[in-house]
Amino acid sequence: MYIAHEDSKDKDFELEMTWVSSMSGPTKGRHEEVPKELQEEAERLAKKALEGDEEDEDDAAKEAGTAGDAQPSDAMEE
């Protein structure tokens, strides 16, 4: 959801999460809201992953910029 929302950063949104488990699971087959603590942890991890992706993209861009510094003749010499 956060990746999809990135395109319209100027608009706030509220994420509501629900789930259903098997009869032996935490919701006992009922459709319920995800517990607040679990939702907050999921949101925190999602935001952290997005920040990591941005850092990876920045690192890749820096590496691509320095890779262009090598001269074609450098690769031919051994």
All heavy atoms as a GROMACS GRO file, in nm:
protein
  604
    1MET      N    1   0.082  -0.119   0.000
    1MET     CA    2   0.000   0.000   0.000
    1MET      C    3   0.087   0.126   0.000
    1MET      O    4   0.051   0.223  -0.063
    1MET     CB    5  -0.092   0.001   0.122
    1MET     CG    6  -0.202  -0.105   0.120
    1MET     SD    7  -0.312  -0.101  -0.022
    1MET     CE    8  -0.374   0.062  -0.018
    2TYR      N    9   0.196   0.121   0.073
    2TYR     CA   10   0.280   0.240   0.079
    2TYR      C   11   0.348   0.269  -0.055
    2TYR      O   12   0.365   0.383  -0.093
    2TYR     CB   13   0.384   0.228   0.191
    2TYR     CG   14   0.320   0.243   0.326
    2TYR    CD1   15   0.282   0.132   0.401
    2TYR    CD2   16   0.293   0.368   0.379
    2TYR    CE1   17   0.220   0.147   0.523
    2TYR    CE2   18   0.232   0.384   0.501
    2TYR     CZ   19   0.195   0.272   0.573
    2TYR     OH   20   0.134   0.286   0.694
    3ILE      N   21   0.385   0.163  -0.127
    3ILE     CA   22   0.445   0.183  -0.259
    3ILE      C   23   0.342   0.243  -0.354
    3ILE      O   24   0.370   0.336  -0.427
    3ILE     CB   25   0.500   0.051  -0.314
    3ILE    CG1   26   0.622   0.009  -0.233
    3ILE    CG2   27   0.537   0.065  -0.461
    3ILE    CD1   28   0.674  -0.127  -0.267
    4ALA      N   29   0.220   0.191  -0.351
    4ALA     CA   30   0.114   0.243  -0.438
    4ALA      C   31   0.081   0.387  -0.403
    4ALA      O   32   0.048   0.467  -0.490
    4ALA     CB   33  -0.010   0.156  -0.426
    5HIS      N   34   0.091   0.422  -0.278
    5HIS     CA   35   0.056   0.557  -0.233
    5HIS      C   36   0.167   0.658  -0.263
    5HIS      O   37   0.143   0.778  -0.266
    5HIS     CB   38   0.026   0.557  -0.083
    5HIS     CG   39  -0.025   0.688  -0.034
    5HIS    ND1   40   0.055   0.777   0.032
    5HIS    CD2   41  -0.147   0.747  -0.043
    5HIS    CE1   42  -0.015   0.885   0.063
    5HIS    NE2   43  -0.137   0.868   0.018
    6GLU      N   44   0.288   0.610  -0.289
    6GLU     CA   45   0.401   0.700  -0.314
    6GLU      C   46   0.374   0.799  -0.425
    6GLU      O   47   0.423   0.911  -0.422
    6GLU     CB   48   0.526   0.617  -0.351
    6GLU     CG   49   0.628   0.616  -0.244
    6GLU     CD   50   0.751   0.537  -0.285
    6GLU    OE1   51   0.783   0.527  -0.404
    6GLU    OE2   52   0.814   0.485  -0.195
    7ASP      N   53   0.296   0.758  -0.526
    7ASP     CA   54   0.269   0.846  -0.639
    7ASP      C   55   0.190   0.970  -0.600
    7ASP      O   56   0.194   1.071  -0.668
    7ASP     CB   57   0.193   0.770  -0.750
    7ASP     CG   58   0.280   0.661  -0.811
    7ASP    OD1   59   0.404   0.673  -0.804
    7ASP    OD2   60   0.224   0.565  -0.865
    8SER      N   61   0.114   0.961  -0.492
    8SER     CA   62   0.034   1.076  -0.450
    8SER      C   63   0.066   1.110  -0.306
    8SER      O   64  -0.020   1.109  -0.219
    8SER     CB   65  -0.115   1.043  -0.466
    8SER     OG   66  -0.148   0.927  -0.393
    9LYS      N   67   0.192   1.141  -0.281
    9LYS     CA   68   0.239   1.168  -0.145
    9LYS      C   69   0.169   1.285  -0.078
    9LYS      O   70   0.166   1.293   0.043
    9LYS     CB   71   0.390   1.194  -0.146
    9LYS     CG   72   0.472   1.072  -0.170
    9LYS     CD   73   0.619   1.106  -0.162
    9LYS     CE   74   0.701   0.981  -0.185
    9LYS     NZ   75   0.844   1.009  -0.180
   10ASP      N   76   0.110   1.373  -0.156
   10ASP     CA   77   0.048   1.490  -0.096
   10ASP      C   78  -0.087   1.457  -0.032
   10ASP      O   79  -0.144   1.539   0.036
   10ASP     CB   80   0.031   1.600  -0.200
   10ASP     CG   81  -0.052   1.557  -0.320
   10ASP    OD1   82  -0.049   1.437  -0.354
   10ASP    OD2   83  -0.118   1.642  -0.380
   11LYS      N   84  -0.134   1.334  -0.049
   11LYS     CA   85  -0.263   1.294   0.009
   11LYS      C   86  -0.239   1.196   0.123
   11LYS      O   87  -0.172   1.095   0.108
   11LYS     CB   88  -0.352   1.228  -0.096
   11LYS     CG   89  -0.389   1.320  -0.210
   11LYS     CD   90  -0.475   1.248  -0.311
   11LYS     CE   91  -0.507   1.338  -0.428
   11LYS     NZ   92  -0.585   1.266  -0.529
   12ASP      N   93  -0.297   1.227   0.239
   12ASP     CA   94  -0.288   1.135   0.352
   12ASP      C   95  -0.384   1.019   0.329
   12ASP      O   96  -0.483   1.030   0.257
   12ASP     CB   97  -0.325   1.205   0.482
   12ASP     CG   98  -0.218   1.305   0.526
   12ASP    OD1   99  -0.102   1.286   0.486
   12ASP    OD2  100  -0.253   1.399   0.598
   13PHE      N  101  -0.354   0.906   0.391
   13PHE     CA  102  -0.446   0.794   0.385
   13PHE      C  103  -0.442   0.719   0.517
   13PHE      O  104  -0.345   0.728   0.593
   13PHE     CB  105  -0.415   0.701   0.268
   13PHE     CG  106  -0.292   0.615   0.287
   13PHE    CD1  107  -0.306   0.483   0.325
   13PHE    CD2  108  -0.166   0.665   0.264
   13PHE    CE1  109  -0.194   0.402   0.341
   13PHE    CE2  110  -0.053   0.587   0.278
   13PHE     CZ  111  -0.068   0.454   0.317
   14GLU      N  112  -0.548   0.646   0.543
   14GLU     CA  113  -0.556   0.565   0.663
   14GLU      C  114  -0.570   0.420   0.618
   14GLU      O  115  -0.655   0.386   0.537
   14GLU     CB  116  -0.678   0.605   0.746
   14GLU     CG  117  -0.691   0.527   0.874
   14GLU     CD  118  -0.809   0.571   0.959
   14GLU    OE1  119  -0.855   0.686   0.942
   14GLU    OE2  120  -0.854   0.490   1.041
   15LEU      N  121  -0.483   0.336   0.669
   15LEU     CA  122  -0.482   0.195   0.633
   15LEU      C  123  -0.560   0.116   0.737
   15LEU      O  124  -0.531   0.123   0.856
   15LEU     CB  125  -0.338   0.144   0.624
   15LEU     CG  126  -0.319  -0.001   0.585
   15LEU    CD1  127  -0.372  -0.026   0.444
   15LEU    CD2  128  -0.173  -0.038   0.593
   16GLU      N  129  -0.661   0.044   0.692
   16GLU     CA  130  -0.738  -0.044   0.780
   16GLU      C  131  -0.710  -0.187   0.737
   16GLU      O  132  -0.715  -0.219   0.619
   16GLU     CB  133  -0.887  -0.013   0.769
   16GLU     CG  134  -0.922   0.126   0.817
   16GLU     CD  135  -1.071   0.157   0.804
   16GLU    OE1  136  -1.148   0.070   0.759
   16GLU    OE2  137  -1.110   0.268   0.839
   17MET      N  138  -0.678  -0.272   0.834
   17MET     CA  139  -0.644  -0.411   0.803
   17MET      C  140  -0.738  -0.506   0.876
   17MET      O  141  -0.766  -0.488   0.994
   17MET     CB  142  -0.499  -0.440   0.843
   17MET     CG  143  -0.398  -0.360   0.765
   17MET     SD  144  -0.228  -0.378   0.823
   17MET     CE  145  -0.196  -0.549   0.793
   18THR      N  146  -0.786  -0.605   0.802
   18THR     CA  147  -0.868  -0.711   0.861
   18THR      C  148  -0.810  -0.845   0.817
   18THR      O  149  -0.732  -0.853   0.723
   18THR     CB  150  -1.015  -0.700   0.816
   18THR    OG1  151  -1.022  -0.712   0.674
   18THR    CG2  152  -1.077  -0.568   0.860
   19TRP      N  153  -0.850  -0.950   0.886
   19TRP     CA  154  -0.804  -1.082   0.849
   19TRP      C  155  -0.905  -1.188   0.889
   19TRP      O  156  -0.996  -1.165   0.968
   19TRP     CB  157  -0.668  -1.111   0.908
   19TRP     CG  158  -0.657  -1.113   1.061
   19TRP    CD1  159  -0.752  -1.080   1.153
   19TRP    CD2  160  -0.541  -1.148   1.135
   19TRP    NE1  161  -0.703  -1.092   1.280
   19TRP    CE2  162  -0.574  -1.134   1.272
   19TRP    CE3  163  -0.416  -1.190   1.103
   19TRP    CZ2  164  -0.483  -1.162   1.374
   19TRP    CZ3  165  -0.326  -1.217   1.205
   19TRP    CH2  166  -0.360  -1.203   1.338
   20VAL      N  167  -0.886  -1.307   0.832
   20VAL     CA  168  -0.967  -1.424   0.864
   20VAL      C  169  -0.870  -1.540   0.874
   20VAL      O  170  -0.782  -1.556   0.791
   20VAL     CB  171  -1.070  -1.455   0.752
   20VAL    CG1  172  -1.150  -1.580   0.785
   20VAL    CG2  173  -1.162  -1.338   0.729
   21SER      N  174  -0.887  -1.620   0.978
   21SER     CA  175  -0.802  -1.738   0.992
   21SER      C  176  -0.889  -1.863   0.988
   21SER      O  177  -1.012  -1.855   0.984
   21SER     CB  178  -0.725  -1.732   1.124
   21SER     OG  179  -0.814  -1.750   1.233
   22SER      N  180  -0.824  -1.977   0.993
   22SER     CA  181  -0.898  -2.103   1.002
   22SER      C  182  -0.964  -2.112   1.140
   22SER      O  183  -0.939  -2.030   1.228
   22SER     CB  184  -0.804  -2.220   0.980
   22SER     OG  185  -0.708  -2.226   1.084
   23MET      N  186  -1.044  -2.212   1.159
   23MET     CA  187  -1.113  -2.228   1.288
   23MET      C  188  -1.014  -2.246   1.402
   23MET      O  189  -1.044  -2.212   1.516
   23MET     CB  190  -1.209  -2.348   1.281
   23MET     CG  191  -1.325  -2.327   1.185
   23MET     SD  192  -1.424  -2.182   1.223
   23MET     CE  193  -1.514  -2.241   1.364
   24SER      N  194  -0.896  -2.298   1.372
   24SER     CA  195  -0.796  -2.317   1.478
   24SER      C  196  -0.703  -2.196   1.492
   24SER      O  197  -0.617  -2.194   1.579
   24SER     CB  198  -0.713  -2.442   1.449
   24SER     OG  199  -0.644  -2.428   1.326
   25GLY      N  200  -0.720  -2.094   1.407
   25GLY     CA  201  -0.634  -1.977   1.409
   25GLY      C  202  -0.680  -1.871   1.507
   25GLY      O  203  -0.776  -1.891   1.583
   26PRO      N  204  -0.614  -1.756   1.504
   26PRO     CA  205  -0.642  -1.650   1.602
   26PRO      C  206  -0.782  -1.590   1.591
   26PRO      O  207  -0.835  -1.542   1.692
   26PRO     CB  208  -0.535  -1.544   1.575
   26PRO     CG  209  -0.482  -1.574   1.440
   26PRO     CD  210  -0.505  -1.720   1.414
   27THR      N  211  -0.844  -1.592   1.474
   27THR     CA  212  -0.979  -1.534   1.462
   27THR      C  213  -1.088  -1.640   1.468
   27THR      O  214  -1.207  -1.607   1.463
   27THR     CB  215  -0.996  -1.454   1.332
   27THR    OG1  216  -0.995  -1.544   1.221
   27THR    CG2  217  -0.888  -1.348   1.317
   28LYS      N  218  -1.050  -1.766   1.475
   28LYS     CA  219  -1.144  -1.879   1.483
   28LYS      C  220  -1.247  -1.874   1.369
   28LYS      O  221  -1.365  -1.898   1.389
   28LYS     CB  222  -1.213  -1.883   1.618
   28LYS     CG  223  -1.114  -1.878   1.734
   28LYS     CD  224  -1.148  -1.973   1.841
   28LYS     CE  225  -1.056  -1.970   1.958
   28LYS     NZ  226  -0.917  -1.960   1.940
   29GLY      N  227  -1.199  -1.840   1.249
   29GLY     CA  228  -1.284  -1.839   1.131
   29GLY      C  229  -1.365  -1.712   1.111
   29GLY      O  230  -1.439  -1.700   1.014
   30ARG      N  231  -1.352  -1.618   1.202
   30ARG     CA  232  -1.428  -1.492   1.190
   30ARG      C  233  -1.344  -1.386   1.120
   30ARG      O  234  -1.222  -1.384   1.130
   30ARG     CB  235  -1.469  -1.442   1.329
   30ARG     CG  236  -1.568  -1.532   1.401
   30ARG     CD  237  -1.612  -1.472   1.534
   30ARG     NE  238  -1.498  -1.437   1.620
   30ARG     CZ  239  -1.447  -1.515   1.714
   30ARG    NH1  240  -1.498  -1.635   1.736
   30ARG    NH2  241  -1.346  -1.473   1.788
   31HIS      N  242  -1.413  -1.294   1.052
   31HIS     CA  243  -1.348  -1.179   0.989
   31HIS      C  244  -1.339  -1.070   1.094
   31HIS      O  245  -1.440  -1.023   1.146
   31HIS     CB  246  -1.432  -1.132   0.868
   31HIS     CG  247  -1.375  -1.015   0.798
   31HIS    ND1  248  -1.443  -0.899   0.782
   31HIS    CD2  249  -1.255  -0.998   0.740
   31HIS    CE1  250  -1.367  -0.813   0.715
   31HIS    NE2  251  -1.253  -0.871   0.689
   32GLU      N  252  -1.216  -1.030   1.128
   32GLU     CA  253  -1.194  -0.933   1.235
   32GLU      C  254  -1.087  -0.833   1.195
   32GLU      O  255  -1.009  -0.857   1.104
   32GLU     CB  256  -1.146  -1.004   1.363
   32GLU     CG  257  -1.245  -1.102   1.421
   32GLU     CD  258  -1.191  -1.169   1.546
   32GLU    OE1  259  -1.070  -1.154   1.577
   32GLU    OE2  260  -1.269  -1.237   1.613
   33GLU      N  261  -1.083  -0.722   1.268
   33GLU     CA  262  -0.974  -0.626   1.250
   33GLU      C  263  -0.845  -0.688   1.302
   33GLU      O  264  -0.846  -0.763   1.400
   33GLU     CB  265  -1.002  -0.497   1.328
   33GLU     CG  266  -1.111  -0.412   1.266
   33GLU     CD  267  -1.126  -0.279   1.337
   33GLU    OE1  268  -1.022  -0.219   1.373
   33GLU    OE2  269  -1.240  -0.236   1.354
   34VAL      N  270  -0.735  -0.656   1.236
   34VAL     CA  271  -0.603  -0.700   1.284
   34VAL      C  272  -0.575  -0.624   1.413
   34VAL      O  273  -0.601  -0.504   1.421
   34VAL     CB  274  -0.495  -0.670   1.177
   34VAL    CG1  275  -0.356  -0.700   1.230
   34VAL    CG2  276  -0.522  -0.749   1.050
   35PRO      N  277  -0.524  -0.693   1.516
   35PRO     CA  278  -0.493  -0.623   1.641
   35PRO      C  279  -0.402  -0.502   1.616
   35PRO      O  280  -0.312  -0.507   1.532
   35PRO     CB  281  -0.421  -0.729   1.725
   35PRO     CG  282  -0.472  -0.860   1.671
   35PRO     CD  283  -0.493  -0.836   1.523
   36LYS      N  284  -0.429  -0.396   1.689
   36LYS     CA  285  -0.358  -0.268   1.670
   36LYS      C  286  -0.206  -0.286   1.677
   36LYS      O  287  -0.134  -0.231   1.595
   36LYS     CB  288  -0.405  -0.167   1.775
   36LYS     CG  289  -0.344  -0.031   1.757
   36LYS     CD  290  -0.398   0.067   1.860
   36LYS     CE  291  -0.335   0.203   1.840
   36LYS     NZ  292  -0.386   0.301   1.935
   37GLU      N  293  -0.157  -0.361   1.774
   37GLU     CA  294  -0.012  -0.380   1.790
   37GLU      C  295   0.048  -0.448   1.668
   37GLU      O  296   0.156  -0.410   1.621
   37GLU     CB  297   0.019  -0.464   1.916
   37GLU     CG  298  -0.031  -0.405   2.044
   37GLU     CD  299  -0.180  -0.434   2.069
   37GLU    OE1  300  -0.232  -0.536   2.018
   37GLU    OE2  301  -0.244  -0.354   2.137
   38LEU      N  302  -0.022  -0.548   1.614
   38LEU     CA  303   0.028  -0.620   1.497
   38LEU      C  304   0.027  -0.530   1.373
   38LEU      O  305   0.121  -0.530   1.294
   38LEU     CB  306  -0.057  -0.746   1.473
   38LEU     CG  307  -0.010  -0.839   1.363
   38LEU    CD1  308   0.132  -0.889   1.389
   38LEU    CD2  309  -0.105  -0.957   1.353
   39GLN      N  310  -0.079  -0.451   1.357
   39GLN     CA  311  -0.087  -0.359   1.244
   39GLN      C  312   0.023  -0.254   1.253
   39GLN      O  313   0.088  -0.223   1.153
   39GLN     CB  314  -0.223  -0.291   1.238
   39GLN     CG  315  -0.234  -0.196   1.119
   39GLN     CD  316  -0.372  -0.137   1.100
   39GLN    OE1  317  -0.469  -0.189   1.152
   39GLN    NE2  318  -0.380  -0.030   1.026
   40GLU      N  319   0.047  -0.199   1.371
   40GLU     CA  320   0.152  -0.098   1.388
   40GLU      C  321   0.289  -0.156   1.354
   40GLU      O  322   0.371  -0.090   1.289
   40GLU     CB  323   0.150  -0.042   1.530
   40GLU     CG  324   0.031   0.048   1.556
   40GLU     CD  325   0.018   0.089   1.702
   40GLU    OE1  326   0.090   0.034   1.789
   40GLU    OE2  327  -0.067   0.176   1.730
   41GLU      N  328   0.315  -0.280   1.396
   41GLU     CA  329   0.442  -0.345   1.366
   41GLU      C  330   0.456  -0.368   1.215
   41GLU      O  331   0.562  -0.344   1.157
   41GLU     CB  332   0.451  -0.479   1.440
   41GLU     CG  333   0.577  -0.557   1.412
   41GLU     CD  334   0.702  -0.495   1.472
   41GLU    OE1  335   0.695  -0.393   1.542
   41GLU    OE2  336   0.812  -0.550   1.447
   42ALA      N  337   0.348  -0.411   1.150
   42ALA     CA  338   0.351  -0.432   1.005
   42ALA      C  339   0.377  -0.301   0.932
   42ALA      O  340   0.456  -0.297   0.837
   42ALA     CB  341   0.220  -0.495   0.958
   43GLU      N  342   0.313  -0.194   0.975
   43GLU     CA  343   0.334  -0.064   0.912
   43GLU      C  344   0.477  -0.015   0.933
   43GLU      O  345   0.540   0.037   0.841
   43GLU     CB  346   0.234   0.038   0.967
   43GLU     CG  347   0.092   0.015   0.919
   43GLU     CD  348  -0.005   0.120   0.971
   43GLU    OE1  349   0.031   0.240   0.970
   43GLU    OE2  350  -0.114   0.082   1.012
   44ARG      N  351   0.531  -0.034   1.052
   44ARG     CA  352   0.668   0.008   1.082
   44ARG      C  353   0.766  -0.067   0.992
   44ARG      O  354   0.857  -0.006   0.933
   44ARG     CB  355   0.700  -0.017   1.229
   44ARG     CG  356   0.838   0.032   1.270
   44ARG     CD  357   0.872  -0.007   1.413
   44ARG     NE  358   0.889  -0.151   1.430
   44ARG     CZ  359   0.997  -0.220   1.390
   44ARG    NH1  360   1.096  -0.158   1.330
   44ARG    NH2  361   1.006  -0.350   1.409
   45LEU      N  362   0.747  -0.198   0.978
   45LEU     CA  363   0.836  -0.277   0.895
   45LEU      C  364   0.823  -0.240   0.747
   45LEU      O  365   0.922  -0.239   0.674
   45LEU     CB  366   0.809  -0.426   0.916
   45LEU     CG  367   0.848  -0.480   1.054
   45LEU    CD1  368   0.799  -0.622   1.072
   45LEU    CD2  369   0.998  -0.471   1.075
   46ALA      N  370   0.701  -0.210   0.703
   46ALA     CA  371   0.679  -0.170   0.564
   46ALA      C  372   0.751  -0.038   0.535
   46ALA      O  373   0.817  -0.024   0.432
   46ALA     CB  374   0.530  -0.157   0.535
   47LYS      N  375   0.740   0.057   0.626
   47LYS     CA  376   0.807   0.186   0.607
   47LYS      C  377   0.959   0.168   0.608
   47LYS      O  378   1.030   0.230   0.528
   47LYS     CB  379   0.764   0.285   0.715
   47LYS     CG  380   0.620   0.331   0.699
   47LYS     CD  381   0.577   0.418   0.814
   47LYS     CE  382   0.431   0.458   0.802
   47LYS     NZ  383   0.385   0.536   0.919
   48LYS      N  384   1.008   0.082   0.697
   48LYS     CA  385   1.151   0.056   0.704
   48LYS      C  386   1.199  -0.009   0.574
   48LYS      O  387   1.305   0.027   0.522
   48LYS     CB  388   1.181  -0.036   0.823
   48LYS     CG  389   1.326  -0.064   0.844
   48LYS     CD  390   1.347  -0.149   0.968
   48LYS     CE  391   1.493  -0.181   0.987
   48LYS     NZ  392   1.514  -0.266   1.105
   49ALA      N  393   1.122  -0.101   0.520
   49ALA     CA  394   1.158  -0.166   0.394
   49ALA      C  395   1.160  -0.065   0.280
   49ALA      O  396   1.248  -0.070   0.194
   49ALA     CB  397   1.060  -0.279   0.362
   50LEU      N  398   1.066   0.028   0.280
   50LEU     CA  399   1.064   0.131   0.176
   50LEU      C  400   1.188   0.218   0.186
   50LEU      O  401   1.248   0.253   0.085
   50LEU     CB  402   0.940   0.220   0.190
   50LEU     CG  403   0.814   0.172   0.122
   50LEU    CD1  404   0.700   0.269   0.150
   50LEU    CD2  405   0.834   0.155  -0.026
   51GLU      N  406   1.227   0.255   0.306
   51GLU     CA  407   1.347   0.335   0.325
   51GLU      C  408   1.470   0.258   0.278
   51GLU      O  409   1.559   0.316   0.215
   51GLU     CB  410   1.363   0.375   0.471
   51GLU     CG  411   1.261   0.474   0.519
   51GLU     CD  412   1.264   0.495   0.669
   51GLU    OE1  413   1.351   0.437   0.738
   51GLU    OE2  414   1.178   0.570   0.718
   52GLY      N  415   1.475   0.130   0.305
   52GLY     CA  416   1.585   0.046   0.260
   52GLY      C  417   1.591   0.039   0.108
   52GLY      O  418   1.699   0.042   0.049
   53ASP      N  419   1.476   0.029   0.043
   53ASP     CA  420   1.470   0.027  -0.103
   53ASP      C  421   1.524   0.157  -0.160
   53ASP      O  422   1.595   0.157  -0.260
   53ASP     CB  423   1.327   0.004  -0.153
   53ASP     CG  424   1.279  -0.138  -0.130
   53ASP    OD1  425   1.363  -0.226  -0.099
   53ASP    OD2  426   1.158  -0.163  -0.145
   54GLU      N  427   1.489   0.268  -0.099
   54GLU     CA  428   1.536   0.398  -0.147
   54GLU      C  429   1.688   0.407  -0.133
   54GLU      O  430   1.757   0.456  -0.220
   54GLU     CB  431   1.468   0.511  -0.071
   54GLU     CG  432   1.322   0.527  -0.105
   54GLU     CD  433   1.251   0.628  -0.017
   54GLU    OE1  434   1.316   0.690   0.068
   54GLU    OE2  435   1.130   0.643  -0.033
   55GLU      N  436   1.742   0.356  -0.022
   55GLU     CA  437   1.886   0.357  -0.001
   55GLU      C  438   1.954   0.268  -0.104
   55GLU      O  439   2.059   0.302  -0.157
   55GLU     CB  440   1.920   0.311   0.140
   55GLU     CG  441   1.883   0.413   0.247
   55GLU     CD  442   1.905   0.361   0.387
   55GLU    OE1  443   1.964   0.252   0.404
   55GLU    OE2  444   1.862   0.428   0.481
   56ASP      N  445   1.895   0.150  -0.133
   56ASP     CA  446   1.951   0.059  -0.233
   56ASP      C  447   1.954   0.126  -0.370
   56ASP      O  448   2.051   0.112  -0.444
   56ASP     CB  449   1.870  -0.070  -0.241
   56ASP     CG  450   1.885  -0.156  -0.117
   56ASP    OD1  451   1.980  -0.132  -0.039
   56ASP    OD2  452   1.802  -0.248  -0.098
   57GLU      N  453   1.848   0.200  -0.405
   57GLU     CA  454   1.843   0.270  -0.533
   57GLU      C  455   1.949   0.378  -0.539
   57GLU      O  456   2.016   0.396  -0.641
   57GLU     CB  457   1.704   0.330  -0.556
   57GLU     CG  458   1.596   0.226  -0.582
   57GLU     CD  459   1.457   0.286  -0.588
   57GLU    OE1  460   1.444   0.410  -0.581
   57GLU    OE2  461   1.361   0.209  -0.598
   58ASP      N  462   1.968   0.450  -0.428
   58ASP     CA  463   2.071   0.554  -0.422
   58ASP      C  464   2.210   0.492  -0.439
   58ASP      O  465   2.293   0.545  -0.512
   58ASP     CB  466   2.065   0.632  -0.290
   58ASP     CG  467   1.940   0.719  -0.279
   58ASP    OD1  468   1.875   0.743  -0.383
   58ASP    OD2  469   1.909   0.762  -0.166
   59ASP      N  470   2.234   0.379  -0.370
   59ASP     CA  471   2.363   0.312  -0.381
   59ASP      C  472   2.386   0.264  -0.524
   59ASP      O  473   2.496   0.277  -0.577
   59ASP     CB  474   2.370   0.193  -0.284
   59ASP     CG  475   2.374   0.236  -0.138
   59ASP    OD1  476   2.402   0.356  -0.113
   59ASP    OD2  477   2.350   0.151  -0.051
   60ALA      N  478   2.283   0.209  -0.587
   60ALA     CA  479   2.297   0.160  -0.724
   60ALA      C  480   2.327   0.275  -0.820
   60ALA      O  481   2.409   0.261  -0.911
   60ALA     CB  482   2.170   0.087  -0.767
   61ALA      N  483   2.264   0.389  -0.797
   61ALA     CA  484   2.288   0.505  -0.883
   61ALA      C  485   2.431   0.555  -0.866
   61ALA      O  486   2.497   0.590  -0.964
   61ALA     CB  487   2.188   0.617  -0.850
   62LYS      N  488   2.480   0.554  -0.742
   62LYS     CA  489   2.618   0.596  -0.717
   62LYS      C  490   2.716   0.501  -0.785
   62LYS      O  491   2.814   0.543  -0.846
   62LYS     CB  492   2.646   0.603  -0.567
   62LYS     CG  493   2.580   0.720  -0.499
   62LYS     CD  494   2.606   0.717  -0.350
   62LYS     CE  495   2.528   0.825  -0.278
   62LYS     NZ  496   2.542   0.812  -0.132
   63GLU      N  497   2.689   0.370  -0.774
   63GLU     CA  498   2.777   0.272  -0.834
   63GLU      C  499   2.776   0.285  -0.986
   63GLU      O  500   2.879   0.273  -1.051
   63GLU     CB  501   2.737   0.130  -0.793
   63GLU     CG  502   2.770   0.100  -0.649
   63GLU     CD  503   2.721  -0.037  -0.605
   63GLU    OE1  504   2.682  -0.118  -0.691
   63GLU    OE2  505   2.722  -0.064  -0.484
   64ALA      N  506   2.661   0.309  -1.042
   64ALA     CA  507   2.650   0.326  -1.188
   64ALA      C  508   2.728   0.448  -1.232
   64ALA      O  509   2.793   0.447  -1.337
   64ALA     CB  510   2.504   0.337  -1.230
   65GLY      N  511   2.726   0.552  -1.152
   65GLY     CA  512   2.800   0.674  -1.184
   65GLY      C  513   2.950   0.652  -1.181
   65GLY      O  514   3.023   0.701  -1.265
   66THR      N  515   2.998   0.575  -1.086
   66THR     CA  516   3.142   0.550  -1.078
   66THR      C  517   3.186   0.447  -1.179
   66THR      O  518   3.299   0.449  -1.225
   66THR     CB  519   3.183   0.504  -0.936
   66THR    OG1  520   3.110   0.386  -0.903
   66THR    CG2  521   3.157   0.612  -0.835
   67ALA      N  522   3.098   0.356  -1.218
   67ALA     CA  523   3.134   0.256  -1.319
   67ALA      C  524   3.160   0.321  -1.453
   67ALA      O  525   3.239   0.272  -1.532
   67ALA     CB  526   3.021   0.152  -1.331
   68GLY      N  527   3.098   0.434  -1.477
   68GLY     CA  528   3.118   0.505  -1.603
   68GLY      C  529   3.251   0.576  -1.610
   68GLY      O  530   3.292   0.624  -1.715
   69ASP      N  531   3.326   0.581  -1.498
   69ASP     CA  532   3.454   0.649  -1.495
   69ASP      C  533   3.565   0.568  -1.561
   69ASP      O  534   3.666   0.622  -1.603
   69ASP     CB  535   3.496   0.678  -1.350
   69ASP     CG  536   3.403   0.780  -1.285
   69ASP    OD1  537   3.330   0.849  -1.359
   69ASP    OD2  538   3.403   0.789  -1.161
   70ALA      N  539   3.548   0.436  -1.570
   70ALA     CA  540   3.653   0.352  -1.628
   70ALA      C  541   3.659   0.376  -1.779
   70ALA      O  542   3.558   0.394  -1.844
   70ALA     CB  543   3.622   0.205  -1.600
   71GLN      N  544   3.780   0.374  -1.830
   71GLN     CA  545   3.801   0.392  -1.974
   71GLN      C  546   3.789   0.257  -2.044
   71GLN      O  547   3.834   0.156  -1.989
   71GLN     CB  548   3.940   0.452  -2.001
   71GLN     CG  549   3.958   0.588  -1.939
   71GLN     CD  550   3.863   0.692  -1.998
   71GLN    OE1  551   3.839   0.692  -2.117
   71GLN    NE2  552   3.806   0.775  -1.913
   72PRO      N  553   3.731   0.252  -2.163
   72PRO     CA  554   3.718   0.125  -2.235
   72PRO      C  555   3.852   0.054  -2.252
   72PRO      O  556   3.861  -0.067  -2.245
   72PRO     CB  557   3.659   0.164  -2.369
   72PRO     CG  558   3.594   0.296  -2.346
   72PRO     CD  559   3.671   0.361  -2.236
   73SER      N  560   3.960   0.128  -2.271
   73SER     CA  561   4.090   0.066  -2.290
   73SER      C  562   4.140  -0.002  -2.164
   73SER      O  563   4.220  -0.094  -2.169
   73SER     CB  564   4.192   0.169  -2.340
   73SER     OG  565   4.205   0.271  -2.243
   74ASP      N  566   4.092   0.045  -2.046
   74ASP     CA  567   4.133  -0.016  -1.919
   74ASP      C  568   4.091  -0.163  -1.914
   74ASP      O  569   4.163  -0.247  -1.862
   74ASP     CB  570   4.073   0.057  -1.800
   74ASP     CG  571   4.130   0.196  -1.784
   74ASP    OD1  572   4.233   0.226  -1.845
   74ASP    OD2  573   4.068   0.275  -1.710
   75ALA      N  574   3.975  -0.194  -1.966
   75ALA     CA  575   3.924  -0.330  -1.963
   75ALA      C  576   4.004  -0.420  -2.057
   75ALA      O  577   4.012  -0.541  -2.036
   75ALA     CB  578   3.776  -0.332  -2.001
   76MET      N  579   4.066  -0.366  -2.160
   76MET     CA  580   4.139  -0.444  -2.258
   76MET      C  581   4.278  -0.481  -2.208
   76MET      O  582   4.334  -0.580  -2.251
   76MET     CB  583   4.151  -0.366  -2.390
   76MET     CG  584   4.017  -0.325  -2.449
   76MET     SD  585   3.932  -0.463  -2.518
   76MET     CE  586   3.993  -0.452  -2.685
   77GLU      N  587   4.334  -0.401  -2.120
   77GLU     CA  588   4.470  -0.427  -2.072
   77GLU      C  589   4.469  -0.533  -1.964
   77GLU      O  590   4.385  -0.534  -1.877
   77GLU     CB  591   4.530  -0.298  -2.013
   77GLU     CG  592   4.548  -0.189  -2.115
   77GLU     CD  593   4.601  -0.062  -2.050
   77GLU    OE1  594   4.661  -0.071  -1.942
   77GLU    OE2  595   4.578   0.045  -2.108
   78GLU      N  596   4.562  -0.625  -1.969
   78GLU     CA  597   4.573  -0.727  -1.865
   78GLU      C  598   4.714  -0.749  -1.826
   78GLU      O  599   4.807  -0.732  -1.893
   78GLU     CB  600   4.511  -0.858  -1.912
   78GLU     CG  601   4.362  -0.846  -1.922
   78GLU     CD  602   4.297  -0.982  -1.952
   78GLU    OE1  603   4.367  -1.083  -1.968
   78GLU    OE2  604   4.178  -0.985  -1.958
   0.00000   0.00000   0.00000
